[in-house]
Amino acid sequence: MAMDKEEKFLPSFARFKKQHHPGEEMTAPRFGGQPRGSKVSNQALINFDLKPEELEAYLDEYLIGQPEAKAVLATKICTHFHRVRYMLERGSRFNDTGFVKNNIIMIGPTGVGKTYMVKLIANRLGVPFVKGDATKFSETGYVGGDVEDLIRDLVQEADGDVERAQFGIVYLDEIDKIASSGNLIGPDVSRTGVQRALLKPLEETEVDLRVPHDPVSQLEAIEYYRRTGQRKRRTINTRYILFVVSGAFGGLEEIIRKRLHKQGLGFMAEVASKHDTEVNYLRFVKSEDLIEYGFESEFVGRLPVITVFDPLTVEDLYLILTNPNSTVIVNKKRDFRAYGIDLVFEEAALRRLAELAAQEQTGARALVRVIERALIPFEKRLPSLGAKFLVVSKELVEDPEGMLGTFEASFRSPEWEARYLKVLEEENRRITEFISQKKAHLLKKQGLKLTPERLELAVKLHRRDDLDIHQALEELFILMRQVKNYERSFERRTGFKVVFSEEAVDRILKHIIEMDQGVYAYCDRIVNLLEYGLRLLNERTGKSRFVIPPEAIEHPEQYLNRLVQESYRPPR
C-alpha cells in the first residue's frame, strides 16, 4: 500500500488506522478472537514493523552509554509488540492461554536515563504512554482504584481510543519505594498491598473506565440507564499493555554483595581481585535478591525482564553535552534564544561542566544544576545589555561573576565575535559528524541521498528552528518527497515529464528553506516559466522527458532562452 509523503515518518502505531481503514470507527477487540461489533480483522489492529536493532540505533542517537540496557529494552519491547501482532493475526484459532508479558524492571542510580529511555521508546513506537510514581500509592495505602487510574490515564492519552490504549505502555517510577520495610514487626500492609494491587494489571484484568466515585460518571450512567434500560459499562483489558517499572534500589547492592561473597564461586574470583568500588554488584541481581529486598515473589514473577543501568562517568557526561540531541544543552540554548541571544559552548567548557557534574553524583541531573549555576548571572544581565551571543568558556564556568564583568566591558569587540564564529563552526562540525555517523545506514535503507548541501540544510534547520536532528532530517526529506510528488502531478497535468536533477533538488530545498515558501508554489513558479520552451521542444522533437538542471533554478530566463533556441535547431 502506498504511503503519503508525510506518512512515512509517522511512528509505527500511528499509521495503522490510516492505512488499513481510514475514517472507519473500530471498537475494542475480543482478545484472542474478532473485535466486538466490528468486521475489521485483528490484522488491521496494529502495523508494527520496527526491528530491535532499528530501535536500539534510535536510542543511540539520544542516549549516551548504557549499551546493555538499550539492547534489552529495544529487544524485549519490539518482541512484545511483534508477538501481539502475531497472535492477533491468527485470531480465535490461536491458543494464547499461556501468554506471558515481557514486563520490565529497570535498576540503576538516579539520573542515568531510565525515564528518558522509556519515553523515547514510546515516542518512537507511537503508542500511548503514561508515567506514574509508585510513592503516591504507598502514601495512600492499598486503594485499588489508584492503580486502575493509571490504565484510565492511558485511555486519556489515546484520546479516548480504547483500541489504541490496549497497546500502550505504563511506566512506574520509584518502584523500590513499595518494597516492604524490613524493620517492621508483622506485615507492611500499605506497601505489600500496593504490590498486590498491581498483580492483576501486570498480568491481565478488565478495568472499568468509569471512575467509581466520580459524580459525573455516575450521572452519565444513570442517564444512560434511564434512556436504554441497560447498564453502560466500558472496560479495557490490560492483557497487551506493557508495564515498565524502575527504581534506584538503595541497599540492594549490599544484599547482592553478601550473597556473592557467601557463595564465593565462579566469577567471584575475578570480583575478589578488584576493589569493591570498581564493581557494580547490581549487575548480578537475581529474583531472590529482590524478594529479600522486600518484594513478594508473585510481584517479582510478573516482571520477568531485569535490566541494570550503570552510573555515568565523566566521559559519559561530556558525551551527553556534545550530543546535538542533548536536551540539557538544547533547553539552555532555548532559554537564551528567547531573548534573541545565541549561546555556544567551547569544548573545554563542556569538559569542565562534566567534571563538576560528576562530583555531585546525581547523574545527568547534575548537568542542569552546574549549567544553571554558571549561566544564571548572564541570563539575568544579557537581555538588558543587548548582547546577541554568548561564548561559554572554561573560565566562565569556573568564575561566572568575574567573566560577566569582563564580557560587559568588551562584548562588542571584534575578538569576542571572532571567538563566537569559531565556536559556532566547531558546533556545526560536531553536528555534521553526528548526522554522518548516526544516520548514514538509515538514509541508505530509505533510498535517500544526503548530499553535502542537504547536510548543511539539515544543520541549518536544527539551529534555526530548534529541531532535534531526527526532526530536522524528517522535515528535509518530507520536502524532498514533495518535490518528487510535484514531478508526478506535473506529468499528469501536461502529459510530459520533468525530473529535477539531484543538484537542482538541492537548489530548490535551499531556496524554500531560506524563503520559508511551500514546495508546490516554488516549483510551480519555476516550471511555469519553463513550460513554454518545454512545449516547443515537445512539439518539434517529440521529446517528453526533460531533466531540469540547477541552471534552470538559479537563472530560469536564461535557461528558457536556451530551450527556445534548441527547439529551432534541426533534429539530428
N, C-alpha and C positions, 0 to 999 in steps of 0.2 A: 504494500500500500504506500503510495507516495506521500511524503510529508510536506507541509507548508515550510516556507523558508525559516520562520521563527521556531517552528515546532521541533526541529532537530535538536534545539538546545534546551528544550523543556526537560525537567527531571523525569526519570523513567515512569514513575507512577502518575505524573501529571498529564501524560499523553494518552493513557489507556482509554478514557471515556470519549475523548475527541476522535480517536482513530476508529474505535470499534462501533460506537453507537452515538454519533453526535446528536445532541438535542433530545435523546431518549432517556427518560427517567428510569432508573434501575433501583430495585428495592433490595433489602438485605438478603444475602444468600442463606439457604438452608445448608449448614455446614455438612459437607460430605455428599450433598445432593444438589438439586436445582434451586435457584433463587425462588423465594416465596412470591407468588403473584406476578411472575415475570417470565417471558420467553427467552430472556437473554441467557446465553450459556455461561457457565463458570469460566470458560476460556476467555471471555471478554472482561473478566473482573480485573485482571492485572496484566500489565505489559512490562514485566521486569526482565531486563536482559543484561544487566551490569555484571561483569565478572570480578572476582575478588582482587585480581591484580590491577584492574582499572580503578577500583575504589581505593586501593592502597596507594596508587600513584596520585590520585586526587588528594588524599590526606597528606602525602609528602609535600605537596605544594604549599600547605598551610602550617603543618606541624613539624617542628624540629625534633629529631631523636625519636625515642620510644618505638623502635622498629618492631619489637615483638608484639607490643600492644596493638599497633596498627595492623600487623599481619593477622592477629587473632580476630580483632573486631571486623576487619574487612571480610575475612573468610567466613566467619560464622553468621554475620548478618546477611551477606549475599546468599549463603546456603539456606538460611531460614526462608527468605522470600522466594528463592528458586524452588524450594521444596513445597512451599504453599501453592505456588503456581502449578507445580507438577501434580499435586493432589487435587486441586480444583479442576484441572483439565480432565481428570478421569472421573469426576463426579461420583454418583452413587455406586458405581461398580467397584470403587476403590475402598478397601477396608483400612481406615486410618485410626482404629481404636487405640493403637499403641503410640500415637503421635506424642513426641516429647519436644517441647520448645527449647531452643538454644538460648535461654535466658542467661545473661552475662553478669558476673560480678567483677568490678574493677577495683584494684587495691593499689594505693600509692599516696605519697605525701601531697599536701596542698600545693596548688599552683603548677602542676605538671601537665595539665591539658586534658584531664578526664572529661569534664563537662564539654569543653570546646570540641573534642573529638566526636562525641555523640551528636552534638548539634550539627557539625559538618556533615556527618553521615546522613542524618535525617534530611538535611537540606539537599544533598546530592541525590538522594533517592526520591525526594518529593513527597514523602509520606508525612501524615500528621504527627506532631511531636509535642509532648508535654513534659515539663520538668517539675518534680515535686521534691520537697525536703522532708526526709523521714523524721526530723526533730519535731515537726508540728504534730505528728501522730503520737510521739512519746510524751509530749506535753499534755495532750488531751486524754491520753489513755486509750483503752480499746473502745473505739467507736466505729462500727462497721461502715457507716456512711462516709467517713473520712477517706477511706481507701477507695471506695467506689466513686468519690468525687473526681479522682484522677481520670477515670475512664470517661466520665461525663465531660471533663475538660477536653479530652481527646476528641470527642464528637464536636465540641465547640470549635476546636482548632480546624476541624474538617468542614467548617461552615454548615454544621448540622447534617452532613452526609454520613450516615451510619456506615454505609458500604466502604467508604474510604477510611473511616476511623478504625474499622476492624483490622486494618493492615498497618496500624500506627505503631509508634514506639513510645513507651513510657519510661522516663528516666528518673530514678530516685537517688538523690544525693544524701550524704551523711547517714548511710545505712548502718554504719558501725554504732551509731547512737541508739539503735534499738536492740543492741545486744544486751542480754540480762546482766545485771551487775553481780559480780562475784562476791561482794561483801555484804549481801543481804541474807537474812535467815528466812527461809521459805521462798516461794515463787515470786519473781518480779512480775506482777500481773500486768502493769502498764506496757512494758517492753515486750514480753512474750506474747501478750495479747495482740499487739500490732503485728508481730511476726505471723501469728495465726490468722489474722485478718487478711494478710497478703497471700496466704497459701492458695486460696481458690482463684483469684485473678491471675496469679503467676502460672496456673495450670489452665483451667477453663471454668468459667461460670457465666451466668446470664446476669447482666447488670441492668437494673431498671433505670431508664433515662429520666424518669420523673423523680425529682427530689422529694423524699417522703414528707419533710416538714416545711416545704415551700408553699405558702398560701396561694401563690399564683398558679402553681402546678395543680394544687387541689381544686381550685375553682375551675380550671380548664377541664379537669377530669369530670367534675360534677356536671358541667355544661354539656360535655360530650355524652355522658350517660343519659342526661335529660332528653337530648335530641335523638339518640340512636337506641337507647335501651341496652347498650353494651358498654362494657368496661374497656377503656382505652389503655393499652399497655405497650409502650415502645421499649425494647430492650436491645442490648448489644452483647454479643458473645465475645469473650476475651481469648478464645482459642488461638487466634493468629496474631494477637497483639504481643509484640516482643517487649520484654522488660530488661532494662539495664540498670544495675544498681552500683553505687560506688561509695567509697569512704577512705579516710586516711588510716584507720585501724591502728591507732596508737596503742602500744602494748602487745600487738600480735607478733611483732618481730621477736620479742623475748620468749614467747611461747614456742615459736618455731626453733629458736636457737637452743632452748633447753631440750627439745625433742631430738634435734640433730646431734647434740653433744652426748645425749644419753645413748643414742643408737651407735654413734661413732663408727659408721660403716661407709664404704664406698667413697663418695665424693667428699666426705668429711675429712679424709686425709689431706685433700687439697685445701679445704677451708681452714683446717687447723694450722696450716703453714702461713696463713695470712693474718693480718691484724683484723680484729672484729669490725673496725670501722670501714674496712675495704669491702666487706661482704654485705650484699643486700639479701638478708635472710628471707625477705618476703617472697623471693623467687622460688623458695622450696615449700611454699604453703600447700597444705592438704586440707581436705574436708574436716579431718579430726581436729585440726588447729582452730578452724572456725567454730566448731562445736564447743571446744574448750573456751574459746573467746566469749561465748555467751549466746550462740545461735542454736536454735533447735534443729535436730537432724532433718526433720521434714522440710524446714525452710531452706537449709543448705542444699538438700537434694533437688529442689526446684530451680537451682542456679548451677547448672552443670558445667558452665564455661567460666573459668577463672583466668584473669589476665592481670599482670603486675606492671606498674609504671615505675620507672627509675627516677631518682632525684635528678634535677637538672644541674649540669656542671657550668662553670664559667663559659666554656666554649659553646655549650648549648644556648645559654642566654645571649651570647654575642650573635650566634646564627639566627636567633629569633629576631633580633633587632635589624639584621641585614636582610631578612626576608621581605621582599616587596609586599607580600600579603599580610605582614605582621600588623595585627590590629593595634598593638601598642604604639608603634610609630605613626601609622595611618591616622589614628584618632588624635594624636598630639598635633600632627600637621593640620588636621581639620580645625582644631581649636584656633590656631594662628591664622589659617586661611579665612576664617570667619571675619577677621579684621583686615583682610587683604594683605597678609604677611606670609611670605613663602619661607618655610622652615626647612633647613638642610642640616645634615649631621656629618661631621668628619668621622673617618674610620676610627681614629684614636679616641674620640668621644664615645663612640659606641662600645669600644672595648672597656673603657673606664666605667661606663654605666653598668656593663655586665658584671664587672668585678665588685662594684658596690652592691648590686642586687644580690649576688651570691652570698655576701656577708650576712644578709638578713634571713636567709634560709626559709623563704616562703615561696620559692619557685618563681614563675613568670609574673606573679602578682607584684613582687618586689620591683620589677622593672618599671611599672607605672609609678610606684612611690618615688623611686630615685629620679625619674624624669621630671615628675611634678616638682620635686624639691629643687631641682636645678632651674626649672623654667618659669615657675610662678612669678618671680620678680619681673621677668621680661614680658610675660603675658599681661601683667598689670601696667607696665610703663610704655611699651612699644606702641599700642594703639594711639595714645596721646602724642607720642613722639613723631608719628607719621612715617615710621620705617616701613620699607617694602619687603625686607628679607631679614633673616637672622641665621648666622652660621653658628651651629652648636659645636664648640671645640672642647678639647680635654680641659683646657684652662677654665672654660665657662662651667663645666660640670663640677670642678673642684672648688671654684670660688665664684659663685653666681653674682653676689653683690659687687665684688671688685670688677668683674667683667662688664657688669651693667654700666658702671661709671665710665669705663673705657669706651664702650660702644656708644653711649650717649654723646660723648665728646667727638666721635670720629666716624659715625655710621654713614655719612655721606662721602667719605673719602674713597678714591679710586682703589685703594688697597683692599678695602672690605668688599667692594663689588667684584674685584678680580678673584678674591678668595671664594666668594659666593658662587661665581661662574665655574670655578674649578671643581668645587664640591658637587655642584649640580651635574657636571659632566660625569663625575665619579658615580653618582647615584644612578644616572641613566645607563652607564656601563653595567652596573650591577643588575639592573632590571633586565637589560638586554641579554646578559648571560643567563639569568634565571629563566627567561622565556625559552631561550635556545636549548637549555638543558632539560627543563621540565615538560616542554610542550612538543618537542620535535616528533616523538613517536605518535602522539595523539593526532597531530596535524596530518602526518603521513597516512595514518589509518583512515582519516576522514577524506583523504584525497585533496587536501587544501595546501596551497603553496604559501609559505611565509617568506616573501622576498625581503631584502634589507629595508626597502621603502615601507612595506607593511609592518615590519617590526618597529620601525620608527614611529609609525602612526599608532600602533598599539601602546607604546610608551607614552605618546602624547595624550591619548585618551585616558590612560591610567593617571597621569599627573593632572591633566586639566579638569577632568570630570570626577576625580576622586573615586575611580572604579578600581576594584582589585584586578589582578592580572587576568584571571579567568573571565570576569565580566567584560574587560576591555577587548579581549580576543573574541568573545562571543559577539559583541557588538560589531566588531570589524568584519567577522565572517558572515553575519546577517546582511551587512551592506554588500558584501561580495555576491551573496546569493541573489540579492535584489537586482544587481547588475545583470546576472545571468537570466533572471526572470524577465527583465526588460527586453533582452535579446529575443526571447521566445515570443513575448507579446508583440514586438515589432514585426516579427516574421508573420504572425497570424494576421496582423493588420494590413501589411503591404504585399505579402506574397514573396518577398525576397529576404534573405538572412543577412544580418550584420553580427559580426563577432568582434568584440573588443580584445585586442592583444593583451597579454599579461602586463606589458608596460603601460598600455592605455588604461587598464583597470586601476593600476597604481595611481595614475594621474587623477582619475575620477574620484577615487577614495580620498586622496589628498584634498581635492577641492571641496568635496561635500562636507568633510570633517571641518575644514577651516572655515567654510561659509555657513556651516550648520544648515545645510539645504537637503531636501529629500532626493533620493536616488532617481526616482522616475522623472521628477521635474527637471533635474540637471541633465539626465540623459536625453530627455525629450528636446531640451533646448539645443544640445549639440547635434543630435541626429536630424532635427528639423532643418537645420542649416545645411546639412549634407544631403538631404533626401532628393533634392532636385538633381544634383550631379549623379547620385546613385541610380536614379530612374533613367537618366540619359544613357549611362553605361549599360544598364539592364536592357534597354530597348535596342541599342546599337550592337551590343556584343552577345546578348543572351545570358550574360553572367548574372547569377542570382545569389552568390555568396560573397560578401565583402568583409575583409579583415580590417578593422579600424585601428590605425597606428596611433602612438602617442601624439604625433604631429597634429592629428585631427582634433585632439582635446585641447592642446595648447594654442593652436592657430587654425581654427576651423575654416576661416575665409580663404586663407592661402591653400589649404588642402582642397577646398571646394573648387577653387580655380584650376588646380592641377587635375582634379577629376573631370571637369568640363573639357579641358584641353585633351585629356586622354580619350574622351568619348568621341572626338572628331578625328582621331588617328585611324587610318585604315586598318582593319584587322589583319593580323599576320597569317 
